[in-house]
Amino acid sequence: MFSLLPAGSDPHSYQPSTRDVARVADADLVLSVGLGLEAAWLEDLVRNASADEAEIVALAEGVEAIEFADIHSGQGVGQGDERRPLDPHFWFDPIRVKRAVHDIAARLSVVDPDRGDTYRANAAEYNERLDELHVWIKQQVAAVPEERRLLVTSHDSLHYLARLYGFEVVGVVMSGGTTEVEPSAADLADLVDVVKEHGVAAVFGE
């Protein structure tokens, strides 16, 4: 088992190496987030490796992904007439991560049936830890007044967290769910106005 992306790398803009091509060609299973997070580079990698597309699993497709919310119009997830792209950043929701963990264990059990019991047991143990994390987060959030549960982040990635724990995303530096869009000076000026208007107490970088 190996990770294509080194620690700290950006999945939106990663450039695979020739070694990655060889690894994917030899892999029995390739797990991805999907919904465009890995952009076109993963599709190119699979094509260059002549890999069987049936071995590529996009985990976000099994977690009931939500649409990107339109923070500028005030419309929440699923509102409005136009359907927006689905948000791949589901790992900020421990409940959805549990579904992905279950899917991973099931897929591994098919590829390596002799150790299926081990995969399922490990998944169950990990999901118990995710339940504990979910309870802990709710306890921490409860100490924050509702009117102060406002989020500003570098790119549009926190809607799952906001939806599950009662936050509102009021601004992002890079819109559209990607890190490949450079904000303009006007965009940054507008964001400063949003921070001031809402009295955002803290801004955290990723």
ZADO-1210 file (C-alpha; in nm, 4 decimals, padded with zeros to 6 digits):
<atoms>
<atom x="00.0000" y="00.0000" z="00.0000" code="MET" pos="1"/>
<atom x="00.1356" y="00.3447" z="-00.0897" code="PHE" pos="2"/>
<atom x="00.0248" y="00.7057" z="-00.1265" code="SER" pos="3"/>
<atom x="00.0682" y="00.8771" z="-00.4613" code="LEU" pos="4"/>
<atom x="00.0832" y="01.2202" z="-00.3014" code="LEU" pos="5"/>
<atom x="00.3692" y="01.3008" z="-00.0634" code="PRO" pos="6"/>
<atom x="00.2741" y="01.4535" z="00.2707" code="ALA" pos="7"/>
<atom x="00.1898" y="01.8218" z="00.2364" code="GLY" pos="8"/>
<atom x="00.1366" y="01.8158" z="-00.1404" code="SER" pos="9"/>
<atom x="-00.1671" y="01.9713" z="-00.3071" code="ASP" pos="10"/>
<atom x="-00.4064" y="01.7162" z="-00.4636" code="PRO" pos="11"/>
<atom x="-00.5494" y="01.9864" z="-00.6897" code="HIS" pos="12"/>
<atom x="-00.2224" y="02.0468" z="-00.8734" code="SER" pos="13"/>
<atom x="00.0000" y="01.7419" z="-00.8120" code="TYR" pos="14"/>
<atom x="00.2129" y="01.6284" z="-01.1056" code="GLN" pos="15"/>
<atom x="00.2661" y="01.2506" z="-01.1058" code="PRO" pos="16"/>
<atom x="00.6073" y="01.1059" z="-01.1816" code="SER" pos="17"/>
<atom x="00.7021" y="00.8155" z="-01.4074" code="THR" pos="18"/>
<atom x="00.7337" y="00.6088" z="-01.0895" code="ARG" pos="19"/>
<atom x="00.3680" y="00.6821" z="-01.0150" code="ASP" pos="20"/>
<atom x="00.2725" y="00.5471" z="-01.3577" code="VAL" pos="21"/>
<atom x="00.4505" y="00.2194" z="-01.2836" code="ALA" pos="22"/>
<atom x="00.2903" y="00.1954" z="-00.9389" code="ARG" pos="23"/>
<atom x="-00.0613" y="00.2467" z="-01.0720" code="VAL" pos="24"/>
<atom x="-00.0004" y="-00.0035" z="-01.3514" code="ALA" pos="25"/>
<atom x="00.0867" y="-00.2682" z="-01.0914" code="ASP" pos="26"/>
<atom x="-00.1871" y="-00.1776" z="-00.8411" code="ALA" pos="27"/>
<atom x="-00.4841" y="-00.4032" z="-00.7686" code="ASP" pos="28"/>
<atom x="-00.6825" y="-00.1089" z="-00.6301" code="LEU" pos="29"/>
<atom x="-00.6496" y="00.2697" z="-00.6582" code="VAL" pos="30"/>
<atom x="-00.8422" y="00.4823" z="-00.4063" code="LEU" pos="31"/>
<atom x="-00.9151" y="00.8460" z="-00.4837" code="SER" pos="32"/>
<atom x="-01.1334" y="01.1155" z="-00.3302" code="VAL" pos="33"/>
<atom x="-01.2951" y="01.1921" z="-00.6642" code="GLY" pos="34"/>
<atom x="-01.5408" y="01.4679" z="-00.7658" code="LEU" pos="35"/>
<atom x="-01.2575" y="01.6574" z="-00.9314" code="GLY" pos="36"/>
<atom x="-01.0314" y="01.6903" z="-00.6268" code="LEU" pos="37"/>
<atom x="-00.7442" y="01.5227" z="-00.8090" code="GLU" pos="38"/>
<atom x="-00.8370" y="01.7166" z="-01.1229" code="ALA" pos="39"/>
<atom x="-00.7276" y="01.5776" z="-01.4603" code="ALA" pos="40"/>
<atom x="-00.3895" y="01.4479" z="-01.3467" code="TRP" pos="41"/>
<atom x="-00.5365" y="01.1256" z="-01.2039" code="LEU" pos="42"/>
<atom x="-00.7267" y="01.0495" z="-01.5250" code="GLU" pos="43"/>
<atom x="-00.4063" y="01.1073" z="-01.7249" code="ASP" pos="44"/>
<atom x="-00.2117" y="00.8864" z="-01.4855" code="LEU" pos="45"/>
<atom x="-00.4600" y="00.6006" z="-01.5156" code="VAL" pos="46"/>
<atom x="-00.4584" y="00.6335" z="-01.8940" code="ARG" pos="47"/>
<atom x="-00.0766" y="00.6388" z="-01.9136" code="ASN" pos="48"/>
<atom x="-00.0577" y="00.3348" z="-01.6871" code="ALA" pos="49"/>
<atom x="-00.3152" y="00.1490" z="-01.9004" code="SER" pos="50"/>
<atom x="-00.4868" y="00.0617" z="-01.5728" code="ALA" pos="51"/>
<atom x="-00.8266" y="-00.1027" z="-01.5508" code="ASP" pos="52"/>
<atom x="-01.0734" y="00.1745" z="-01.4668" code="GLU" pos="53"/>
<atom x="-01.2758" y="-00.0783" z="-01.2657" code="ALA" pos="54"/>
<atom x="-00.9892" y="-00.0773" z="-01.0142" code="GLU" pos="55"/>
<atom x="-01.0240" y="00.2991" z="-00.9555" code="ILE" pos="56"/>
<atom x="-01.2544" y="00.3854" z="-00.6640" code="VAL" pos="57"/>
<atom x="-01.3718" y="00.7423" z="-00.6014" code="ALA" pos="58"/>
<atom x="-01.4671" y="00.7419" z="-00.2329" code="LEU" pos="59"/>
<atom x="-01.6698" y="01.0647" z="-00.2478" code="ALA" pos="60"/>
<atom x="-01.9267" y="00.8918" z="-00.4688" code="GLU" pos="61"/>
<atom x="-02.0339" y="00.6745" z="-00.1764" code="GLY" pos="62"/>
<atom x="-02.0756" y="00.9376" z="00.0953" code="VAL" pos="63"/>
<atom x="-02.3755" y="01.1406" z="-00.0317" code="GLU" pos="64"/>
<atom x="-02.1715" y="01.4402" z="-00.1387" code="ALA" pos="65"/>
<atom x="-02.3222" y="01.7864" z="-00.1037" code="ILE" pos="66"/>
<atom x="-02.3205" y="02.0753" z="-00.3493" code="GLU" pos="67"/>
<atom x="-02.0934" y="02.3710" z="-00.2981" code="PHE" pos="68"/>
<atom x="-02.2921" y="02.6411" z="-00.1196" code="ALA" pos="69"/>
<atom x="-02.3084" y="02.9847" z="-00.2774" code="ASP" pos="70"/>
<atom x="-02.1759" y="03.2023" z="00.0015" code="ILE" pos="71"/>
<atom x="-02.2188" y="03.5181" z="-00.2043" code="HIS" pos="72"/>
<atom x="-02.5925" y="03.4772" z="-00.2642" code="SER" pos="73"/>
<atom x="-02.6683" y="03.3382" z="00.0783" code="GLY" pos="74"/>
<atom x="-02.8112" y="03.0189" z="-00.0698" code="GLN" pos="75"/>
<atom x="-02.7268" y="02.7048" z="00.1222" code="GLY" pos="76"/>
<atom x="-02.6617" y="02.3546" z="00.0007" code="VAL" pos="77"/>
<atom x="-02.9278" y="02.2289" z="-00.2374" code="GLY" pos="78"/>
<atom x="-03.1022" y="02.5654" z="-00.2743" code="GLN" pos="79"/>
<atom x="-03.1571" y="02.7698" z="-00.5872" code="GLY" pos="80"/>
<atom x="-03.2457" y="02.6716" z="-00.9415" code="ASP" pos="81"/>
<atom x="-02.8965" y="02.5983" z="-01.0729" code="GLU" pos="82"/>
<atom x="-02.7246" y="02.2805" z="-00.9641" code="ARG" pos="83"/>
<atom x="-02.3749" y="02.3520" z="-00.8388" code="ARG" pos="84"/>
<atom x="-02.0764" y="02.1142" z="-00.8519" code="PRO" pos="85"/>
<atom x="-02.0469" y="01.8522" z="-00.5791" code="LEU" pos="86"/>
<atom x="-01.7988" y="01.9222" z="-00.3013" code="ASP" pos="87"/>
<atom x="-01.5195" y="01.6603" z="-00.2635" code="PRO" pos="88"/>
<atom x="-01.4002" y="01.7765" z="00.0823" code="HIS" pos="89"/>
<atom x="-01.6074" y="01.5231" z="00.2758" code="PHE" pos="90"/>
<atom x="-01.3268" y="01.4322" z="00.5202" code="TRP" pos="91"/>
<atom x="-01.4263" y="01.7303" z="00.7362" code="PHE" pos="92"/>
<atom x="-01.7367" y="01.5279" z="00.8301" code="ASP" pos="93"/>
<atom x="-01.6462" y="01.2276" z="01.0523" code="PRO" pos="94"/>
<atom x="-01.9814" y="01.0618" z="00.9794" code="ILE" pos="95"/>
<atom x="-01.9168" y="01.0597" z="00.6062" code="ARG" pos="96"/>
<atom x="-01.5599" y="00.9448" z="00.6647" code="VAL" pos="97"/>
<atom x="-01.7047" y="00.6386" z="00.8397" code="LYS" pos="98"/>
<atom x="-01.8836" y="00.5468" z="00.5169" code="ARG" pos="99"/>
<atom x="-01.5592" y="00.5837" z="00.3214" code="ALA" pos="100"/>
<atom x="-01.3719" y="00.3676" z="00.5736" code="VAL" pos="101"/>
<atom x="-01.6380" y="00.0980" z="00.5400" code="HIS" pos="102"/>
<atom x="-01.6068" y="00.1177" z="00.1598" code="ASP" pos="103"/>
<atom x="-01.2274" y="00.0891" z="00.1770" code="ILE" pos="104"/>
<atom x="-01.2485" y="-00.2210" z="00.3979" code="ALA" pos="105"/>
<atom x="-01.5035" y="-00.3789" z="00.1641" code="ALA" pos="106"/>
<atom x="-01.2877" y="-00.3109" z="-00.1422" code="ARG" pos="107"/>
<atom x="-00.9735" y="-00.4450" z="00.0242" code="LEU" pos="108"/>
<atom x="-01.1601" y="-00.7563" z="00.1309" code="SER" pos="109"/>
<atom x="-01.2448" y="-00.8283" z="-00.2323" code="VAL" pos="110"/>
<atom x="-00.8859" y="-00.7758" z="-00.3482" code="VAL" pos="111"/>
<atom x="-00.7374" y="-00.9685" z="-00.0542" code="ASP" pos="112"/>
<atom x="-01.0119" y="-01.2005" z="00.0781" code="PRO" pos="113"/>
<atom x="-00.7780" y="-01.3956" z="00.3063" code="ASP" pos="114"/>
<atom x="-00.7448" y="-01.0888" z="00.5274" code="ARG" pos="115"/>
<atom x="-01.1014" y="-00.9650" z="00.4927" code="GLY" pos="116"/>
<atom x="-01.1771" y="-01.0163" z="00.8625" code="ASP" pos="117"/>
<atom x="-00.8744" y="-00.8028" z="00.9541" code="THR" pos="118"/>
<atom x="-00.9785" y="-00.5196" z="00.7233" code="TYR" pos="119"/>
<atom x="-01.3323" y="-00.5185" z="00.8596" code="ARG" pos="120"/>
<atom x="-01.2149" y="-00.5306" z="01.2225" code="ALA" pos="121"/>
<atom x="-00.9724" y="-00.2440" z="01.1658" code="ASN" pos="122"/>
<atom x="-01.2452" y="-00.0418" z="00.9966" code="ALA" pos="123"/>
<atom x="-01.4819" y="-00.0984" z="01.2892" code="ALA" pos="124"/>
<atom x="-01.2148" y="00.0115" z="01.5368" code="GLU" pos="125"/>
<atom x="-01.1307" y="00.3217" z="01.3350" code="TYR" pos="126"/>
<atom x="-01.4969" y="00.4135" z="01.3021" code="ASN" pos="127"/>
<atom x="-01.5348" y="00.3964" z="01.6793" code="GLU" pos="128"/>
<atom x="-01.2579" y="00.6563" z="01.7019" code="ARG" pos="129"/>
<atom x="-01.4427" y="00.8711" z="01.4489" code="LEU" pos="130"/>
<atom x="-01.7561" y="00.8505" z="01.6650" code="ASP" pos="131"/>
<atom x="-01.5501" y="00.9710" z="01.9607" code="GLU" pos="132"/>
<atom x="-01.4113" y="01.2554" z="01.7495" code="LEU" pos="133"/>
<atom x="-01.7631" y="01.3561" z="01.6430" code="HIS" pos="134"/>
<atom x="-01.8800" y="01.3733" z="02.0054" code="VAL" pos="135"/>
<atom x="-01.5704" y="01.5729" z="02.1068" code="TRP" pos="136"/>
<atom x="-01.6183" y="01.8248" z="01.8252" code="ILE" pos="137"/>
<atom x="-01.9829" y="01.8811" z="01.9227" code="LYS" pos="138"/>
<atom x="-01.8739" y="01.9430" z="02.2814" code="GLN" pos="139"/>
<atom x="-01.6154" y="02.1993" z="02.1726" code="GLN" pos="140"/>
<atom x="-01.8547" y="02.3749" z="01.9345" code="VAL" pos="141"/>
<atom x="-02.1198" y="02.3985" z="02.2051" code="ALA" pos="142"/>
<atom x="-01.8914" y="02.6416" z="02.3889" code="ALA" pos="143"/>
<atom x="-01.8936" y="02.8816" z="02.0911" code="VAL" pos="144"/>
<atom x="-02.1941" y="03.1183" z="02.0745" code="PRO" pos="145"/>
<atom x="-02.4001" y="03.0560" z="01.7605" code="GLU" pos="146"/>
<atom x="-02.3500" y="03.4114" z="01.6349" code="GLU" pos="147"/>
<atom x="-01.9735" y="03.3580" z="01.6396" code="ARG" pos="148"/>
<atom x="-01.9704" y="03.0340" z="01.4437" code="ARG" pos="149"/>
<atom x="-01.8374" y="03.2040" z="01.1317" code="LEU" pos="150"/>
<atom x="-01.5704" y="03.0606" z="00.9025" code="LEU" pos="151"/>
<atom x="-01.3274" y="03.2232" z="00.6619" code="VAL" pos="152"/>
<atom x="-01.0673" y="03.0034" z="00.4965" code="THR" pos="153"/>
<atom x="-00.8134" y="03.0067" z="00.2165" code="SER" pos="154"/>
<atom x="-01.0170" y="02.7930" z="-00.0242" code="HIS" pos="155"/>
<atom x="-01.3723" y="02.6658" z="-00.0348" code="ASP" pos="156"/>
<atom x="-01.3361" y="02.3440" z="00.1646" code="SER" pos="157"/>
<atom x="-01.5301" y="02.3661" z="00.4910" code="LEU" pos="158"/>
<atom x="-01.8972" y="02.3269" z="00.3966" code="HIS" pos="159"/>
<atom x="-01.9214" y="01.9725" z="00.5320" code="TYR" pos="160"/>
<atom x="-01.7879" y="02.0844" z="00.8688" code="LEU" pos="161"/>
<atom x="-02.0128" y="02.3902" z="00.8652" code="ALA" pos="162"/>
<atom x="-02.3244" y="02.1918" z="00.7810" code="ARG" pos="163"/>
<atom x="-02.2642" y="01.9222" z="01.0428" code="LEU" pos="164"/>
<atom x="-02.1628" y="02.1471" z="01.3322" code="TYR" pos="165"/>
<atom x="-02.3683" y="02.4603" z="01.2757" code="GLY" pos="166"/>
<atom x="-02.1133" y="02.7018" z="01.1300" code="PHE" pos="167"/>
<atom x="-02.1554" y="02.9521" z="00.8490" code="GLU" pos="168"/>
<atom x="-01.8906" y="02.9965" z="00.5790" code="VAL" pos="169"/>
<atom x="-01.8898" y="03.3721" z="00.5206" code="VAL" pos="170"/>
<atom x="-01.5829" y="03.4042" z="00.2984" code="GLY" pos="171"/>
<atom x="-01.3015" y="03.2282" z="00.1142" code="VAL" pos="172"/>
<atom x="-00.9812" y="03.3558" z="-00.0437" code="VAL" pos="173"/>
<atom x="-00.9986" y="03.1187" z="-00.3426" code="MET" pos="174"/>
<atom x="-01.3514" y="03.0297" z="-00.4537" code="SER" pos="175"/>
<atom x="-01.4646" y="02.7237" z="-00.6447" code="GLY" pos="176"/>
<atom x="-01.3174" y="02.4544" z="-00.4218" code="GLY" pos="177"/>
<atom x="-00.9730" y="02.4614" z="-00.5821" code="THR" pos="178"/>
<atom x="-00.6346" y="02.6079" z="-00.4883" code="THR" pos="179"/>
<atom x="-00.5449" y="02.6829" z="-00.8509" code="GLU" pos="180"/>
<atom x="-00.7395" y="03.0098" z="-00.8781" code="VAL" pos="181"/>
<atom x="-00.5501" y="03.3244" z="-00.7844" code="GLU" pos="182"/>
<atom x="-00.7686" y="03.5824" z="-00.6100" code="PRO" pos="183"/>
<atom x="-00.7665" y="03.9329" z="-00.7515" code="SER" pos="184"/>
<atom x="-00.6983" y="04.2443" z="-00.5491" code="ALA" pos="185"/>
<atom x="-01.0708" y="04.3207" z="-00.5691" code="ALA" pos="186"/>
<atom x="-01.1553" y="03.9734" z="-00.4351" code="ASP" pos="187"/>
<atom x="-00.9258" y="04.0246" z="-00.1368" code="LEU" pos="188"/>
<atom x="-01.0673" y="04.3697" z="-00.0710" code="ALA" pos="189"/>
<atom x="-01.4202" y="04.2237" z="-00.0740" code="ASP" pos="190"/>
<atom x="-01.3109" y="03.9524" z="00.1685" code="LEU" pos="191"/>
<atom x="-01.1686" y="04.2127" z="00.4057" code="VAL" pos="192"/>
<atom x="-01.5075" y="04.3860" z="00.3984" code="ASP" pos="193"/>
<atom x="-01.6820" y="04.0556" z="00.4768" code="VAL" pos="194"/>
<atom x="-01.4537" y="03.9920" z="00.7740" code="VAL" pos="195"/>
<atom x="-01.5191" y="04.3398" z="00.9085" code="LYS" pos="196"/>
<atom x="-01.8933" y="04.3250" z="00.8427" code="GLU" pos="197"/>
<atom x="-01.9401" y="03.9949" z="01.0252" code="HIS" pos="198"/>
<atom x="-01.6908" y="04.0705" z="01.3013" code="GLY" pos="199"/>
<atom x="-01.5011" y="03.7465" z="01.2333" code="VAL" pos="200"/>
<atom x="-01.2855" y="03.6940" z="01.5402" code="ALA" pos="201"/>
<atom x="-01.0125" y="03.4759" z="01.3874" code="ALA" pos="202"/>
<atom x="-00.8946" y="03.3644" z="01.0437" code="VAL" pos="203"/>
<atom x="-00.7121" y="03.0311" z="01.0197" code="PHE" pos="204"/>
<atom x="-00.4922" y="02.9339" z="00.7257" code="GLY" pos="205"/>
<atom x="-00.4808" y="02.5742" z="00.6048" code="GLU" pos="206"/>
</atoms>
